[in-house]
Amino acid sequence: MLDEGTTKNLRELVNGRLLQTIWPQIHPARPVRALWERMFPQLRATA
């Protein structure tokens, strides 16, 4: 989902608070992780 989901998918299906909580435990591909952490710096703080 984080890598291939459409903007609509992400808006409908991703819970930001939950994502922030589990971010340190999931392992997306490095480019995907970097992209998400650039867009949402609060994720970087939890890693």
Summary of the structure (lengths in Angstrom):
residues: 47
radius of gyration: 10.0
end to end distance: 19.1
largest distance: 25.9
contacts: 94
relative contact order: 0.18
helix: 70%
strand: 0%
